[in-house]
Amino acid sequence: MLRFHMMNPFEGMQREVEQLLRGFDLDPIVRREQGRIDFKIREQDEKYLVEATLSGVDAEKLDINVVDRQLVIKGEFAPLDLPENARVHRQERRSGSFEQSLMLTNKLDTDNIAAEYKDGILSISIPRAKEALPKRIEIKAG
C-alpha cells in the first residue's frame, strides 16, 4: 500500500529550535511567554466568579471591559528590574502585556460587576441578568 505524507517545511526547523532552547534551559520560558493567562470561571448562585493569578501586574495597568457576554481583560506585567551586568540563567516570571477574552454563556448584569485585585489575584464577580435567572412558576390547584 502506498501512503502519502504531507511534509510541513517548518516542522523540522521548529524541532531544531526547541532542541536548541532546551540545551540552554530556555524552553520553559518560551512556552510560558507564549501561553495564555489561566482563568478559573465558576458559576455560583446567581453570578459568575472569574479568578486569575496575575502576580507582578500593577493594578493601575489592568483594564476590564464587558461587551454583551464577552469579558475582555488587558494588563501588563512589570518588567524585570535587573542590574546591567546581570546574566539571567532561568526566568519563570512573565513580562510584557496581555489581552484575553472570555465568553460567558448567559446574559449578564453589566451594571453590577465588581472586580478586586489583592495579593496578585484578580477576582471578578459578574451577576447574571434577571432575565437569565431561573424563574419559578407557581401551580394553581384546580
N, C-alpha and C positions, 0 to 999 in steps of 0.2 A: 504494500500500500504506500502510495506517495503522499507525503504531507508537506504542506507549505507553512513556513514560519515567517510572519511579518517581522522584520527587524527594525527596531527603533534605533536610529543612528545615535541618539543621545544616551541610550541605556548604558552602554559601556563607559562612556565618559562620566556619567553620574556615579557609577560604581567606583571608578578610579578616584574621583574627588572625595567620595565618602571614605574610601580606604585611606587616602592621604590625610584627611582631617582626623580620623581615628588614630593615626600614627602620632599626631600632635596632641591627642586627647582633647580635640575641639569639637568632635561630633555632637555631644550633648548640647553645647552652646548653640550650634546652628539649628538643631531641631527645636529647641525651646524658643529661640527668637522667631522662628517661622510659625510656631504654634499659636493657636488661638487662646484667649482667656477662658478658663474653665468656670462656667457659671453653674450654680445649683439653683434649679427652679422647682418650687413645690407649691401645691395648692393647699391652702389651709382655711377652712371655714368659708368665708366669703371674699377671700383675697388670694393673690399670688405673692409669694415671697421669693425674691431673687437675691442671691448672695454670690460674691466673688472675693477671692483673696487678691488684693492689689497692693501688697506691701511695696513701699518705695514710690508710690504715687502721691503727689501733693493734692490735697482736697480741692485746692483752687484750680487745679488743672483737669478736674473731672467735669464732664458735661453729659447730662442725661436728658434725652428727649423721648417723647412718645407721640407717634403718629398712628391713629387708628388702633391697631393691635400690635404694632411694631415698636419695640423698645430699643433705642439706639444709645449705646454707651461709648463715649470717647474719653481718652485720657492720655497722659504722658508719664512714663516712668522717669524718675530723676536720673540724670547721667551720673556715672561713677566719678567720684572726685579722687583722682589718683595723682600722686606726685609725678612730675615729668619723667623722671628716670625709672619709674616702676615698670616691672615686667609682669604681665598677667599670665599665669600658668593655667588657670581654670576660672571661668566666670559662669556662675549659675544664676546671677541676678539679671532680670530683664532691663532693657533700656529702650528708649525711643517711644514713639506714640503708638496708639492702638485705636481701633474703632471696630465695634462689633454690634450686630443687630440680632435681636431675639424676637421671634414671632410667637405671640401668645394666642391661645385658641378661642377665648371668649371676648365679648365686648368689655371695655374697661371704664372705670370711673376716673378719668384722667384729671379731674379737679382735686382729687384727694390722694394723690400719690405722695408717699413720704420716702425720703432717702436719708441714710445715715452712713457716715464713714468714720469708723473708730478702730484704732489699732490695726490698720491695714486691711480691714474687712469692710466691703461695701455691701450694705443691706438696703434693699428697695422693697417697699410694701405697696402693692398695687391692688386696690379694691376692684372687684368685679362690678360692672354696671348693674343697676337694679333689674333691668330687663333680662340680664343674663343669669340671674339667680333663680333657683327653683321656686316655683310658686305652688303653694298647697291649695288644692281645690276642695272645698267642703262639700260633702254629700248630704243632700236633704233626704230624710227618710219620708216616704210617702205614706 
